[in-house]
């Protein structure tokens, strides 16, 4: 059965271990910890940067997204 949160051809992904949804492969990999041969899932809400700020946020659609601010140079 197909997953309605994972439309065909989209960039979204789901972790097969913990079942969380992510906006991209990049955000998915941010929630993994450990050696490449023994990766473990971290709670996405507890993934922090060097200043201890959250790196991921749960968006209004239920996907974990990057918390980084994107440059809006085209608006200037």
Secondary structure by P-SEA (a helix, b strand, c coil): ccccccccccccccccccccccccaaaaaaaccccccbbbbcccccccccccccccccccccbbbbcbbbbccccc
